[in-house]
C-alpha cells in the first residue's frame, strides 16, 4: 500500500444489469454511424458538368455527370470504410466512370486515391477504381477485393463523354462485422473542458478514440494483400489470422495485427465497447505463428508476418495480460500457456548475466531510430512482461514460476536504473553510451513503475515536457515526429507521476490538433504527424516521402480514451473483470466528470464533482459497481497535502484517513465526500 495516499476499501453486493452505457448528452458526440449503410452527408467539390449533385446527399435523388473529366466529391462527414454501391439510372453508350477515395481532403483528386498499397513519392500509387464500359442501368456494387477500409471523401469521375445519371450512392460499412449497432457503446465519458476553445472537447476525443478502434476491427478476410499490388491497384482480401473479427492497426492500412499498437487500442476497446473477441483472435493469431524452436513471436500478423522485433514480441505477452485482466478468460490463457512460457524464455535468454539487461537484437519497432543492444525502451517493456507474467502465473496456480519472474523483474529494475538513469537530465538515456533521452523509455519507466520514488517520476514527467512544441511531444528517438502512439503512453505517465495539469496540456495540444485539423477526417485519429503539423509522417523513415500513405484512423493514437476513464474519471479494474477495482480521480482543473464501463460482472460507473467555498474544497463522488466486487477509493491528489485538513465520509459515515485505514460498504451505490480545508 502506498503510504502517501488515503485509501478506502469499498465492496458491493447489489447486482448491476449488463448492457449498454446510459444515454445522455454525450451521445451527441458519438462519431459512429447510426446505420451500417451510410450516405454522403455533403458535396465537397464539383468540377465540369455535374447536374443536381446535391441530390446525391442523403440519397435524395439522381445526379448526372456529362463530359469526360467531370467529377463530384462526396463527403461522408466522418471516416467510413467498406464497399460503395450505386444505381445507374441511365447511361450513354461507351460511358464509363472511376472512383477515387481519400481520408485527407488534401488528396481529393479525380486521378488517384490516397495510397494504401505502398508508399510512393508520387502519392498516386493506388490510382482510381475504374467502372469500365459498357455500363448498364441498374444496381452496381464495388468488387469485394477492392474494399477501401478507411476514407471520408469519395470522388466520382466521368472518364468518357457520358452522360451518366446515377443515384443511391452509399457505403456498406465493413468494420465491426459482428455488431449491428455501431453506436451501442458499453462505456462512456463526459466532462466539460476548461481552458480550451471547445468545452465538449474531452467528450469528443474520448468518442474519437472509441470510433477509431471500431474502424480497426475488421472481417477476417479483408487484409491488405502482400506482396503489394502493381501500381494502379490495391486489394484488401488477404486473410488476417486464425479467426475473425480481428483487431488491426489501421482502417486504410496496414490492416494487419500489430501487438504494439494493441497496447493502446485494447484499453480503448475495453472502456468503450468491451468488445474483446477481436483482441483474443489477434493474440491467438500471434501465438499460432510462434517459432516452435526458438520461441520467437512475429512482429505482425499475416499477411505481413514480419519478423525480428523484440519489443513487439514483448507486446504480445503484455497484451495477453491485458486481455485476461479485462475478460477473466483464464480458459483461453491455458490454451496458449505453453507458447506463452516459451516466448518469455526467449526474452530471458537475451538477458546478459554480467549486465543484467536484455540485449536487444530484434531491432524492428514502432519506427524509432536506434534501439539495439542494452536499450532502455526494450528493457522497460521486458520489465512489464515479467511483472504481468508473474500475475498470470499466479492466476494459473504456479507460485514458483510467479516468484521467479518477480525476482527477475526486481533485479532488472535495479539494473535498469543503474544503467540508464541520468541525474543531470532527470531522465533515462536510450543506452549507456548516449545522452539522448527517449520519449518511449521514459514514459514506460513511469507508467510501468521502474522509477524508484515519486520524486524521480516527477522529474521524468518534467523532463519529458522539454520535448514539446505547440502541437505535442516531439520524439527525440524519431526526430521531427509527433507519435500519438508513444504520446499516449506519455499522457498516462504524467497522470501516474501526479501531474494531471501537464497531462491535460499535452492532451489539448496533441489530440486537439488531430481532432480539429482540416488536414484530417475530424472523427478518427492520425497515425502520426511532423513537428509542424504536416501529415507527412515518417517521410524519410520508411514512408518514402508519401503523405498520402499516412493513416487517419489508427488505434494506437486513441490513448486519451482510456486515460480519461482511468485517470480523470479515475475508474479502473485491478483484478480480472473488475472483481477488484480502483476509483482514483484526478481533478485536472475540471468541475465534474462522469462515465463508466462494463465487464462480464456488470456495470462500473462513477460521477464526481468538486466545489470550492473560501478555503474549503468539497469533492463528491457517486460510484456504482457490481455485486461481489471490492474496490479502493483514493483521495484526489489535488486534495492531499500535509498542510490540509481532510475528512472523508462514505454514505454519510465518517471514515478514517490514515494511510492504512479502510471501510467496508455493503451496498452497490456509494456516495463518497471528501472535504479539504487549507
Secondary structure, DSSP 8 states (H G I E B T S, - for coil): --TTS-EEEEEE-S----S----SGGGGG--S-SSSEEE--EEEEEEEEEESGGGGGGG--EEEEEEEEEEEEEEEEEEEEEEEEEEEEEE-TT--EEEEEESSGGG--SS-----SS--TTS-SS--EEE-SS--SEEEE--GGG-EEEEEEEEEEE-SSEEEEEEEEEEEE-SSTT-S-TT--S-EEE---SSSS-TTHHHHHHHHHHHHHHHTEE-TT-B--SS---TT-----B--SSSSSEE-SBSSS--S-BHHHHHHHHHHHHHHT---HHHHHHHHHHHHT--TTT----SB-TTT----BHHHHHHHHHHHHHHHHHH--HHHHHHHHHHHHHHHHHHHTTEETTTTEE-B--B--SS-S---BS-HHHHHHHHHHHHHHHHHHHHTT-HHHHHHHHHHHHHHHHHHHHHHEETTTTEE-SSTT-----HHHHHHHHHTT-SSSHHHHHHHHHHHHTTEETTEEB-TTSTTEE-HHHHHHHHHHHHHTT-HHHHHHHIIIIIHHHHH-TTS-SSS--S-EETTS-S-TTTTTTSTT-GGG--S-BGGG-HHHHHIIIIII-EEESSGGGSEEEE----TT-SEEEEEEEETTEEEEEEEEEEEETTEEEEEEEEE--TTEEEEEE--GGG--TTSEEEEEETTEEE--STT------SSEEEEEEEEE-
